[in-house]
């Protein structure tokens, strides 16, 4: 799952990387979900956002941020890898964003990819919670 918001430029900037990840794991038992956490985003807006940025995966709406809270998500983009036995990974997609306003030319660590590979191989994720850099979640719908 990748938690996102149409208003977060960092999350939107990851669209090409997410497409690469989906292609890399094509044919493997992996399901991809885009979880919209903005309470003002309805299904139509989420679909339009998905089309505009060519985002892969099924769209889920989490306007009350119940799923985000359950998984400990605090930013967009932030990823979670969930298996039948529970949360295997929560954190950044990669290390391209060092901090807000500071982006490396390329990622050197591919945390989400490595986490998915580990889970598929039946291994424990070595670094299961690297901090994500991105936009804070908006106030949830009450």
Secondary structure, 3 states (H helix, E strand, C coil): CEEECCCCHHHHHCHHHHHHHHHHCCCCCCCCEEEECCCCCCHHHHHHHHHHCCCCCEEEECCCCHHHHHHCCCEECEEEEEECCEEEEEECCCCCEEECCEECCCCCCCHHHHHHHHHHCCCCCCCCCCCCCCEECCCCCC
